[in-house]
Amino acid sequence: MDVGVINTLLQAGVLVVAAGGGGIPVIRAGNQLRGVEAVVDKDLTSALLGELTDARLMLILTDVPCAYRDYNTPDQSPIGRIGITEAQKLIDEGHFAEGSMKPKIEAAIQFSRRPDSRTIICNVDVLDQALIGLAGTIIAEAESKE
């Protein structure tokens, strides 16, 4: 990932599409690239790219309006604004599915550890409300009440 090129494009006002999931994972072996068995996670890749470009907001658009505790159970409850410590606690308690919301929450924690950074997880239907703090799941460094 050439962050210098991405930063130059961003400063020029270009909309940059980068760091998607999938692809062929490689490692450098001397002057060669060698394919390796691995998975390129789009959420964690986006968090890394956000850190490298000094972004302060990461949006993770998904098919639900927010993350939930006990998703798809009778005890399901929406998660509004939480801090990274609480988000990690919810991961540790097993509230998020391995191949579904868990990597999104992990990426949000990674990205939002930096001061003045936050992650919003929501669907496109509530995005406008989430951007002003009225919908979605918002994860930020400072602990906040839901």
C-alpha beads as a LAMMPS data file, in Angstrom:
LAMMPS data file: protein, C-alpha beads

146 atoms
145 bonds

1 atom types
1 bond types

-500.0 500.0 xlo xhi
-500.0 500.0 ylo yhi
-500.0 500.0 zlo zhi

Masses

1 110.0

Atoms # bond

1 1 1 0.000 0.000 0.000
2 1 1 1.594 3.281 -1.102
3 1 1 0.263 5.717 1.485
4 1 1 2.212 8.634 -0.004
5 1 1 0.292 8.344 -3.278
6 1 1 -3.004 7.980 -1.420
7 1 1 -2.285 11.076 0.705
8 1 1 -1.343 13.095 -2.393
9 1 1 -4.602 12.110 -4.080
10 1 1 -6.619 12.921 -0.954
11 1 1 -4.978 16.355 -0.668
12 1 1 -5.901 16.985 -4.309
13 1 1 -9.550 16.269 -3.500
14 1 1 -9.663 12.920 -5.281
15 1 1 -12.002 10.236 -3.984
16 1 1 -9.678 7.275 -3.396
17 1 1 -10.995 3.722 -3.420
18 1 1 -8.410 1.521 -1.724
19 1 1 -7.873 -1.314 0.726
20 1 1 -10.727 -3.646 -0.133
21 1 1 -10.989 -7.195 1.115
22 1 1 -10.058 -10.258 -0.849
23 1 1 -7.142 -10.132 -3.229
24 1 1 -4.051 -12.276 -3.037
25 1 1 -2.087 -11.899 0.213
26 1 1 1.657 -11.656 -0.425
27 1 1 4.871 -11.188 1.497
28 1 1 8.155 -9.803 0.281
29 1 1 10.883 -12.412 -0.095
30 1 1 13.998 -10.507 -1.124
31 1 1 13.055 -8.657 -4.309
32 1 1 10.109 -10.943 -5.028
33 1 1 6.515 -11.087 -3.842
34 1 1 5.332 -14.524 -2.762
35 1 1 1.698 -15.529 -2.268
36 1 1 0.781 -16.746 1.216
37 1 1 -2.237 -18.451 2.737
38 1 1 -4.093 -15.701 4.564
39 1 1 -7.232 -13.574 4.518
40 1 1 -7.201 -9.845 3.802
41 1 1 -9.850 -8.466 6.160
42 1 1 -11.422 -5.335 4.671
43 1 1 -12.385 -3.851 8.044
44 1 1 -8.923 -4.186 9.623
45 1 1 -7.309 -3.037 6.364
46 1 1 -9.538 0.047 6.387
47 1 1 -8.592 0.774 9.996
48 1 1 -4.896 0.538 9.121
49 1 1 -5.304 2.774 6.072
50 1 1 -7.229 5.278 8.198
51 1 1 -4.405 5.365 10.735
52 1 1 -1.737 5.750 8.027
53 1 1 -3.611 8.638 6.394
54 1 1 -4.402 10.245 9.768
55 1 1 -8.167 9.999 9.216
56 1 1 -10.330 10.806 12.234
57 1 1 -13.600 9.139 11.193
58 1 1 -14.081 5.609 9.922
59 1 1 -17.489 4.565 8.575
60 1 1 -18.304 0.885 8.419
61 1 1 -21.465 0.454 6.395
62 1 1 -23.211 -2.843 6.937
63 1 1 -26.693 -4.323 6.511
64 1 1 -27.975 -3.469 10.017
65 1 1 -28.601 -0.034 11.547
66 1 1 -26.145 -0.672 14.407
67 1 1 -24.293 -3.379 16.289
68 1 1 -26.291 -5.369 18.835
69 1 1 -25.637 -7.179 22.070
70 1 1 -26.928 -10.744 21.809
71 1 1 -27.733 -10.309 18.111
72 1 1 -30.605 -12.398 16.765
73 1 1 -31.722 -13.595 20.196
74 1 1 -34.730 -12.572 22.328
75 1 1 -32.288 -10.474 24.433
76 1 1 -30.981 -8.478 21.430
77 1 1 -30.357 -4.823 22.281
78 1 1 -28.845 -2.017 20.168
79 1 1 -25.433 -0.600 21.002
80 1 1 -25.286 3.182 20.694
81 1 1 -22.237 5.182 21.744
82 1 1 -19.537 3.220 23.594
83 1 1 -15.866 3.512 24.434
84 1 1 -13.166 1.140 23.274
85 1 1 -12.898 -0.536 26.681
86 1 1 -16.594 -1.421 26.654
87 1 1 -16.380 -2.556 23.023
88 1 1 -13.498 -4.903 23.895
89 1 1 -15.461 -6.228 26.858
90 1 1 -18.395 -7.058 24.559
91 1 1 -16.028 -8.943 22.224
92 1 1 -14.582 -10.855 25.180
93 1 1 -18.105 -11.764 26.341
94 1 1 -18.874 -13.231 22.890
95 1 1 -21.542 -10.785 21.732
96 1 1 -20.325 -10.680 18.113
97 1 1 -20.139 -13.404 15.462
98 1 1 -16.673 -14.359 14.227
99 1 1 -17.187 -13.683 10.512
100 1 1 -19.763 -10.935 10.885
101 1 1 -19.745 -8.079 13.414
102 1 1 -16.673 -9.130 15.412
103 1 1 -14.069 -8.004 12.830
104 1 1 -15.938 -4.702 12.439
105 1 1 -15.799 -4.047 16.194
106 1 1 -12.115 -5.087 16.301
107 1 1 -11.319 -2.670 13.468
108 1 1 -13.313 0.083 15.181
109 1 1 -11.308 -0.419 18.383
110 1 1 -8.008 -0.334 16.506
111 1 1 -8.921 2.822 14.560
112 1 1 -10.572 4.652 17.461
113 1 1 -7.696 4.269 19.943
114 1 1 -6.159 7.451 18.597
115 1 1 -7.244 10.758 20.158
116 1 1 -10.121 12.536 18.418
117 1 1 -10.943 9.456 16.330
118 1 1 -14.211 7.571 16.130
119 1 1 -15.858 4.806 14.156
120 1 1 -19.497 4.652 13.144
121 1 1 -21.092 1.304 12.289
122 1 1 -24.488 1.537 10.589
123 1 1 -26.397 0.922 7.391
124 1 1 -26.994 3.481 4.668
125 1 1 -30.590 4.041 5.829
126 1 1 -29.451 5.694 9.090
127 1 1 -26.136 7.160 7.905
128 1 1 -27.287 10.789 7.958
129 1 1 -28.516 10.396 11.557
130 1 1 -25.402 8.445 12.576
131 1 1 -23.115 11.216 11.305
132 1 1 -24.703 13.612 13.796
133 1 1 -24.631 11.066 16.624
134 1 1 -28.295 10.070 16.637
135 1 1 -28.085 6.545 15.216
136 1 1 -25.703 3.676 14.563
137 1 1 -23.013 2.356 16.859
138 1 1 -20.330 4.928 17.627
139 1 1 -17.053 3.746 19.129
140 1 1 -14.598 6.345 20.412
141 1 1 -11.610 6.478 22.750
142 1 1 -13.447 8.358 25.477
143 1 1 -15.984 6.243 27.348
144 1 1 -19.544 7.449 26.796
145 1 1 -22.921 6.385 28.084
146 1 1 -25.359 4.711 25.690

Bonds

1 1 1 2
2 1 2 3
3 1 3 4
4 1 4 5
5 1 5 6
6 1 6 7
7 1 7 8
8 1 8 9
9 1 9 10
10 1 10 11
11 1 11 12
12 1 12 13
13 1 13 14
14 1 14 15
15 1 15 16
16 1 16 17
17 1 17 18
18 1 18 19
19 1 19 20
20 1 20 21
21 1 21 22
22 1 22 23
23 1 23 24
24 1 24 25
25 1 25 26
26 1 26 27
27 1 27 28
28 1 28 29
29 1 29 30
30 1 30 31
31 1 31 32
32 1 32 33
33 1 33 34
34 1 34 35
35 1 35 36
36 1 36 37
37 1 37 38
38 1 38 39
39 1 39 40
40 1 40 41
41 1 41 42
42 1 42 43
43 1 43 44
44 1 44 45
45 1 45 46
46 1 46 47
47 1 47 48
48 1 48 49
49 1 49 50
50 1 50 51
51 1 51 52
52 1 52 53
53 1 53 54
54 1 54 55
55 1 55 56
56 1 56 57
57 1 57 58
58 1 58 59
59 1 59 60
60 1 60 61
61 1 61 62
62 1 62 63
63 1 63 64
64 1 64 65
65 1 65 66
66 1 66 67
67 1 67 68
68 1 68 69
69 1 69 70
70 1 70 71
71 1 71 72
72 1 72 73
73 1 73 74
74 1 74 75
75 1 75 76
76 1 76 77
77 1 77 78
78 1 78 79
79 1 79 80
80 1 80 81
81 1 81 82
82 1 82 83
83 1 83 84
84 1 84 85
85 1 85 86
86 1 86 87
87 1 87 88
88 1 88 89
89 1 89 90
90 1 90 91
91 1 91 92
92 1 92 93
93 1 93 94
94 1 94 95
95 1 95 96
96 1 96 97
97 1 97 98
98 1 98 99
99 1 99 100
100 1 100 101
101 1 101 102
102 1 102 103
103 1 103 104
104 1 104 105
105 1 105 106
106 1 106 107
107 1 107 108
108 1 108 109
109 1 109 110
110 1 110 111
111 1 111 112
112 1 112 113
113 1 113 114
114 1 114 115
115 1 115 116
116 1 116 117
117 1 117 118
118 1 118 119
119 1 119 120
120 1 120 121
121 1 121 122
122 1 122 123
123 1 123 124
124 1 124 125
125 1 125 126
126 1 126 127
127 1 127 128
128 1 128 129
129 1 129 130
130 1 130 131
131 1 131 132
132 1 132 133
133 1 133 134
134 1 134 135
135 1 135 136
136 1 136 137
137 1 137 138
138 1 138 139
139 1 139 140
140 1 140 141
141 1 141 142
142 1 142 143
143 1 143 144
144 1 144 145
145 1 145 146
